[in-house]
Amino acid sequence: MDERAKTGWRMAGVVCLLAGLLFTARSIQRGWTMHGWSDASRQWVVCQYVRARINPYELARRLLHDTFGPATGPDRLRLKEHRIYSISSAEWTAETPGLLPGQPPPEATYPPSTMSMLLPTIGFCPERWLLPVYTSANVAVLILLLGQFAMWFRTETRWTRAGAWGG
């Protein structure tokens, strides 16, 4: 690989690294400041319903149906008329049947198969540990991916550290 191609790859790597770090920092900041509205927090709530043997998908569907009407048929919900951004748009109270005490309705947004991954990783984690564990896991995976990228880059370009410093 000639020097121009190596320089191009290096620049692309730096841009990807900076973009990944920026995205991770923004995600961490939003997760810690949104108090329960981060993706990890919403999925943790879904895990709590699964642990309690309550079907979060059926419960969310029922709440939305009771609030907005059926999703099919002639009297179906018209999304042009109603904007539904989250399950919090549904009408519910703490006494709504099926809700776990102290928990909001589940936002069952991922397919059920993801519970096989989420339940053992964050489902049994105490709520106060959720964001530190989730953030640490994301940063660790980013570091591993960067390490894998660096090894691939060195192999593809036959680049050495000494070469990077002009040696």
PyMOL commands that set and color helices and strands:
alter all, ss='L'
color gray80, all
select helices_A, chain A and resi 3-33+39-51+56-68+87-89+112-123+127-157+161-164
alter helices_A, ss='H'
color red, helices_A
deselect
rebuild
show_as cartoon
